[in-house]
């Protein structure tokens, strides 16, 4: 007997004015199935998820739960029917306990409306035991590591009797060990018949944890396959089309330029910050990309902040263009032509409520100010050049940044710093949460800056990314910088061994 799909969409279509965001999309997830939903930014994934969760009504098409039609555009009804979504950014109350978050808004009560805390704890403990998840129910959510917060969100959904979990980029900011833990949780849920829709740009994760995949491009479902029957090159080609697939495949063939022009742009000697990193020494040359990799928690981000002046360092020396510097603030670093693309574009990098144009000129606004008046024509012209150079989509400067896809938001963040004309460019996880097509574009942008003579320092946990773009590679472990390798004279296996040996 064939199992009934837990959730099914048929010919789903969504039209906004003259724009068709989704066209005739079919989608389903079965009990105990982990189905990947894959596509470049703007492929239609978010629109499909909104229709399946009831966040927005469909223009045409139907949604079924257990073979029963459900009216689209009713999120509460979808929750009642056991469909829940866990978003990339936490939807928890950070100041409350795990227990209170699991039952938030629907706490069991006793007479006179008082919360029945004993029953609440009893039900939570039974839920944890049933699904094999370990959580401290009394812990404050804000004190938990990110992977544990994800588990709280999963338990919150399961407490609502969710039988379908849609997980949107669940591992975007997780360390590799935490990714493995989350995948173990997903496999345990699968054995209990929960259907999981796994939305991710991380192709390695798709092949590691998913059973089947649905591939989208340009608002349409273009392929469905079992994971076992799909190859990585074929998947990339389906996602981004022939041109970007070739660009991505050819990226590793680009000639490496260790030490670039030979001119030292940034030099660190015995740089130390107590409790973070110590005795950091390296030279960054004009015309090269130096990548620092290692496990999350190895204090690479702290090093970048100390260089940029957003955090202090305790001892050691730092030179920019041969001059000793101690930046007391990011403004001083910027005045010395140092730019910093931070990891968290939402909290630290962009003003999401402002327009693309306003974000792009944020670092250079003084150039357009004359006697307290702004040269608005100059601002618009500069913005248009950046939008064209970076292929920001849609190509409208008045679009609010929050309305852009993740890849295009990242290009705006890059453009904001490139407009400064930095001679030294620091980047922390520059493609986190970005699809393979946008990654290929960003890699091209970084190489172009290198070829124009910029000194580029990249921190990345993505070893495939490091092996693709680096001219030289350094491993950082527990606040110490290891040997620096020429990228064309090392291998991913050697880097992995060095990370493992140093961390042991």
C-alpha positions in Angstrom: 0.0 0.0 0.0 1.4 3.4 -1.0 1.8 5.9 1.8 -0.2 9.1 1.6 1.8 12.4 1.2 1.8 14.4 4.4 1.9 17.6 2.5 1.3 18.2 -1.2 1.1 21.3 -3.5 -0.4 21.0 -6.9 0.1 23.5 -9.7 0.8 26.3 -7.2 1.1 29.7 -8.8 1.7 33.1 -7.2 1.5 36.3 -9.2 2.4 39.8 -7.8 1.1 42.4 -10.3 2.9 41.7 -13.5 5.5 39.4 -11.9 5.0 35.6 -11.7 7.0 34.5 -8.7 5.9 30.9 -8.9 4.4 29.0 -11.8 2.6 25.6 -11.7 4.8 24.1 -9.0 4.1 20.6 -7.8 5.6 19.5 -4.5 5.1 16.8 -1.9 6.8 15.3 1.2 6.1 11.7 2.5 6.2 10.4 6.0 9.8 9.7 7.1 11.2 11.6 4.1 13.8 14.3 4.2 13.3 16.3 1.0 15.7 19.0 -0.1 14.3 22.1 -1.7 17.1 23.6 -3.7 17.5 26.6 -6.0 19.5 29.8 -6.4 18.3 33.0 -4.7 15.2 34.2 -6.5 14.3 30.7 -7.7 10.9 30.7 -6.0 11.7 28.6 -2.9 10.5 31.2 -0.4 7.3 31.8 -2.4 6.6 28.1 -2.4 7.2 27.8 1.3 4.9 30.8 2.0 2.1 29.0 0.1 2.7 25.7 1.8 2.7 27.2 5.3 -0.3 29.4 4.7 1.7 32.6 5.0 0.3 33.9 1.8 -2.6 32.7 -0.5 -2.0 31.2 -3.8 -3.1 32.8 -7.0 -3.9 29.4 -8.4 -3.3 25.8 -7.4 -4.1 23.7 -4.3 -2.5 22.5 -1.0 -3.4 19.2 0.6 -2.6 17.8 4.0 -3.2 14.0 4.3 -5.1 14.2 1.0 -7.5 16.8 2.3 -7.7 20.2 0.6 -6.7 23.2 2.8 -7.5 26.8 1.9 -4.3 28.6 1.2 -3.4 31.8 3.1 -4.4 30.5 6.6 -1.2 29.9 8.7 -3.1 28.9 11.8 -4.9 26.2 10.0 -1.7 24.8 8.6 -0.2 24.7 12.2 -3.4 23.0 13.4 -2.9 20.4 10.7 0.7 19.7 11.8 2.8 21.9 9.4 5.5 24.0 11.0 8.4 26.1 9.7 11.7 26.6 11.4 13.3 29.7 9.9 17.0 30.6 9.4 16.8 33.3 12.1 15.6 32.3 15.5 11.9 32.8 16.4 12.4 32.3 20.1 12.0 34.5 23.1 15.7 34.7 24.2 15.1 35.9 27.8 12.7 33.0 28.6 13.5 29.4 29.5 13.5 26.5 27.2 10.3 25.2 28.9 8.4 28.5 28.5 9.5 28.8 24.9 8.2 25.3 24.0 4.7 26.1 25.3 4.7 29.8 24.6 1.2 31.1 24.2 -0.5 27.8 24.9 0.6 26.9 28.4 -1.6 24.2 30.2 -3.6 25.9 32.9 -5.3 24.9 36.2 -8.4 26.5 37.8 -8.6 30.3 37.6 -6.2 30.4 34.7 -3.0 29.7 36.5 -0.3 27.9 34.5 0.0 24.2 35.4 3.8 24.1 35.6 3.9 20.5 36.7 1.9 19.3 33.7 3.9 21.6 31.4 7.2 20.1 32.6 5.8 16.5 32.5 4.6 17.0 28.9 8.0 18.6 27.9 10.0 15.8 29.4 7.9 13.1 27.7 8.3 14.9 24.4 12.1 15.1 24.8 12.3 11.4 25.7 10.1 10.4 22.8 12.2 12.2 20.2 15.6 11.5 21.8 16.6 15.2 22.3 18.5 16.4 25.4 17.6 19.9 26.6 17.8 21.7 30.0 14.3 22.9 30.4 15.3 25.5 32.9 18.1 27.1 30.8 17.5 30.6 29.4 17.4 30.3 25.7 19.9 33.2 25.2 22.6 31.3 27.0 22.3 28.2 24.7 24.6 27.6 21.7 22.9 28.0 18.4 22.4 24.3 17.7 20.5 23.9 21.0 18.3 26.9 20.1 17.5 25.0 16.9 16.5 22.0 18.9 14.3 24.2 21.1 12.5 25.4 17.9 12.1 21.8 16.8 10.6 20.8 20.1 8.3 23.8 20.0 7.0 22.6 16.6 6.7 19.0 17.8 4.8 20.1 20.9 2.2 21.4 18.4 2.0 17.8 17.0 3.8 18.9 13.9 4.2 16.0 11.4 5.9 18.2 8.7 8.9 20.4 9.5 10.1 22.9 6.9 13.7 23.9 7.9 15.0 27.0 6.2 18.8 27.2 6.1 19.0 25.4 9.5 22.8 25.3 9.7 23.8 28.7 8.3 25.7 29.7 11.5 26.6 26.3 13.0 30.0 24.7 13.5 30.6 21.4 11.7 30.2 19.4 14.9 26.9 21.1 15.6 25.8 20.4 12.0 26.4 16.7 12.6 24.4 16.9 15.8 21.4 18.6 14.1 21.6 16.0 11.3 21.4 13.2 13.9 18.3 14.9 15.3 16.8 15.0 11.8 17.5 11.3 11.2 15.8 10.5 14.5 12.7 12.5 13.5 12.7 10.7 10.2 12.5 7.3 11.9 9.4 8.5 13.7 7.6 9.3 10.5 8.1 13.1 10.5 8.4 14.6 7.0 11.1 17.2 6.7 11.6 19.8 4.0 15.3 20.8 4.1 16.1 24.1 2.5 19.9 24.8 2.2 22.6 26.2 -0.1 25.1 23.8 1.5 25.2 21.0 -1.1 27.4 18.8 1.0 24.6 18.7 3.6 22.0 17.9 1.0 23.9 14.8 -0.1 24.6 13.9 3.6 21.1 14.1 5.1 18.4 14.2 2.4 16.6 11.3 0.7 15.1 13.2 -2.3 15.3 16.7 -3.8 13.2 19.2 -5.6 15.2 21.7 -7.7 13.8 25.1 -8.6 14.9 27.8 -11.1 13.1 31.0 -12.3 10.0 30.3 -10.3 9.5 26.7 -11.6 10.2 23.2 -10.4 12.6 22.0 -13.0 13.6 18.6 -11.5 12.9 16.0 -8.9 15.3 13.2 -8.0 16.4 10.9 -5.3 19.7 12.1 -3.9 21.4 8.8 -4.8 20.6 9.4 -8.5 21.9 13.0 -8.6 25.5 14.1 -9.1 26.9 17.4 -7.8 27.9 18.9 -11.2 24.4 18.0 -12.6 22.8 19.6 -9.6 24.8 22.8 -10.0 23.9 23.0 -13.6 20.2 22.6 -12.9 20.3 25.3 -10.2 22.1 28.0 -12.0 22.1 27.2 -15.7 25.0 26.4 -18.0 27.0 29.7 -17.8 27.2 30.0 -14.0 27.8 26.2 -13.7 30.8 26.6 -16.0 32.0 29.6 -14.0 31.7 27.7 -10.8 33.5 24.6 -12.2 36.3 26.7 -13.7 36.9 28.7 -10.6 39.4 26.2 -9.2 41.4 26.5 -12.4 42.3 30.2 -11.9 46.0 30.8 -11.4 47.1 31.4 -7.8 49.1 34.5 -6.8 50.7 33.8 -3.5 52.3 37.0 -2.1 50.7 38.9 -5.0 52.9 41.9 -6.1 55.2 41.4 -3.2 54.2 44.7 -1.5 53.2 44.1 2.1 49.9 46.0 2.8 49.1 44.6 6.2 51.6 43.1 8.7 50.9 41.6 12.1 53.6 40.6 14.6 52.8 38.8 17.8 49.3 40.2 17.9 47.7 39.1 21.2 44.3 39.7 22.9 44.0 37.9 26.2 41.3 35.2 26.3 41.0 35.3 22.5 44.2 34.9 20.3 47.9 35.2 20.9 51.2 35.6 19.0 49.5 36.1 15.6 52.1 37.0 12.9 51.5 37.2 9.1 52.0 39.4 6.1 49.2 40.2 3.7 50.4 41.4 0.2 48.8 43.6 -2.4 47.3 41.5 -5.1 46.6 38.3 -3.1 43.8 36.6 -1.3 44.9 35.1 2.0 42.3 32.8 3.6 42.3 31.9 7.3 40.3 28.7 8.0 39.6 26.4 10.9 36.9 25.4 13.3 34.2 27.9 14.4 35.4 29.2 17.8 39.0 29.3 16.8 38.9 33.2 17.3 39.3 34.1 13.7 36.5 36.7 13.9 38.0 38.2 17.0 41.3 38.7 15.1 39.5 40.6 12.3 37.7 42.9 14.7 41.0 43.6 16.4 42.7 44.5 13.1 39.7 46.7 12.1 39.6 48.6 15.4 36.1 47.4 16.5 37.8 45.5 19.3 41.2 46.2 21.0 44.3 44.0 21.2 46.6 43.9 24.2 50.1 43.5 22.6 51.9 43.1 19.4 52.3 45.4 16.4 50.1 46.0 13.4 51.3 47.9 10.2 49.3 49.1 7.3 51.3 50.2 4.2 54.5 50.0 6.3 53.2 52.4 9.0 52.6 51.1 12.5 48.9 51.6 13.5 46.6 51.0 16.5 43.1 51.7 15.3 40.9 52.9 18.2 37.8 52.7 16.0 36.5 51.4 12.7 36.5 55.0 11.5 40.3 55.2 11.9 40.7 51.9 9.9 38.4 53.2 7.2 40.5 56.4 7.0 43.5 54.1 6.3 41.6 52.4 3.4 40.7 49.2 5.4 37.3 47.8 4.8 35.5 45.0 6.8 32.7 42.8 5.4 31.2 41.3 8.6 29.7 37.8 8.9 26.3 38.9 10.1 24.9 41.2 7.4 21.6 41.6 9.1 22.9 42.9 12.5 26.2 44.4 11.6 26.5 45.0 7.9 23.3 46.4 6.4 20.5 48.8 7.3 17.7 46.5 6.1 15.0 49.2 6.2 17.0 51.5 4.0 17.3 51.3 0.2 20.0 49.7 -1.9 21.3 53.1 -2.8 21.5 54.3 0.8 23.4 51.2 1.9 25.8 51.4 -1.1 26.9 55.0 -0.3 27.0 54.5 3.5 30.8 54.4 3.7 31.3 57.3 1.2 28.5 59.7 2.0 31.0 62.4 2.9 32.1 62.5 -0.8 28.6 63.6 -1.8 28.3 66.3 0.9 29.0 69.9 -0.1 28.4 72.7 2.4 25.9 70.6 4.3 24.0 69.7 1.1 23.9 66.3 -0.5 24.7 65.7 -4.1 21.7 63.4 -4.7 22.4 63.1 -8.5 25.9 62.0 -7.7 24.6 59.4 -5.1 22.2 58.0 -7.6 24.9 57.8 -10.4 27.4 56.1 -8.0 24.7 53.6 -6.9 23.7 52.7 -10.5 27.4 52.0 -11.3 27.7 49.6 -8.3 24.4 47.9 -9.1 25.5 47.3 -12.6 29.1 46.2 -11.7 27.8 43.8 -9.0 24.8 42.5 -10.9 22.5 43.3 -8.0 18.9 42.1 -8.7 16.5 43.7 -9.1 18.6 46.6 -10.5 16.7 49.3 -8.6 18.4 51.6 -6.2 15.1 52.5 -4.4 14.4 48.8 -3.4 14.6 48.2 0.4 17.5 45.9 1.1 15.3 43.6 3.3 13.3 42.8 0.1 16.4 41.3 -1.7 17.5 37.7 -1.7 20.4 36.7 0.6 22.9 36.7 -2.3 21.9 40.1 -3.5 22.0 41.5 0.1 25.6 40.2 0.3 26.5 41.9 -2.9 25.1 45.2 -1.5 27.3 44.7 1.6 30.3 44.1 -0.6 29.5 47.1 -2.7 29.3 49.3 0.3 32.9 48.5 1.2 34.2 48.4 -2.4 33.0 52.0 -2.9 35.4 53.0 -0.2 38.2 51.8 -2.5 39.9 49.8 0.3 43.6 48.9 -0.2 43.0 46.2 2.5 39.7 44.3 2.5 38.8 42.0 5.4 35.9 39.5 4.9 34.4 37.3 7.6 32.5 34.3 6.1 31.6 36.2 2.9 29.2 33.7 1.4 27.3 32.4 4.4 23.7 31.7 3.4 24.4 32.4 -0.2 23.6 30.0 -3.1 26.1 28.6 -5.5 25.4 31.0 -8.3 25.8 34.1 -6.1 29.0 32.4 -4.6 30.5 32.2 -8.1 29.7 35.9 -8.7 31.2 36.9 -5.3 34.3 34.9 -6.0 34.7 36.7 -9.3 34.3 40.1 -7.5 37.0 39.2 -4.9 39.4 38.1 -7.6 38.8 41.3 -9.6 39.6 43.4 -6.5 42.8 41.3 -6.0 43.8 41.8 -9.6 43.4 45.6 -9.2 45.9 45.4 -6.4 43.8 45.1 -3.2 45.1 42.9 -0.3 42.2 40.6 0.6 42.0 38.7 3.9 39.1 36.1 4.1 38.0 34.1 7.1 36.0 31.1 6.0 34.9 27.8 7.5 33.9 26.5 4.1 37.0 24.5 2.9 35.7 24.2 -0.6 35.5 28.0 -0.7 39.0 28.3 0.7 40.4 25.9 -1.8 38.6 27.8 -4.6 39.6 31.4 -4.0 42.7 31.4 -1.8 46.2 32.3 -3.0 47.5 31.3 0.4 45.9 29.4 3.2 46.4 29.5 7.0 44.8 27.4 9.7 43.8 28.9 13.0 43.2 26.8 16.0 42.3 27.9 19.6 43.6 31.4 19.0 46.9 30.4 17.3 47.8 30.8 13.7 49.4 27.7 12.1 51.7 27.5 9.1 50.7 29.5 6.0 50.5 27.4 2.8 50.6 28.4 -0.9 47.2 27.2 -2.2 48.7 25.7 -5.3 51.1 23.5 -3.2 48.6 22.0 -0.7 45.4 20.0 -0.8 42.1 20.0 1.1 43.1 16.7 2.7 46.3 18.3 4.1 44.4 21.3 5.5 41.9 19.0 7.1 44.7 16.9 8.7 46.3 20.1 10.0 43.0 21.3 11.5 42.5 17.9 13.1 46.1 17.5 14.4 46.2 21.0 15.9 42.8 20.7 17.5 43.6 17.3 19.0 
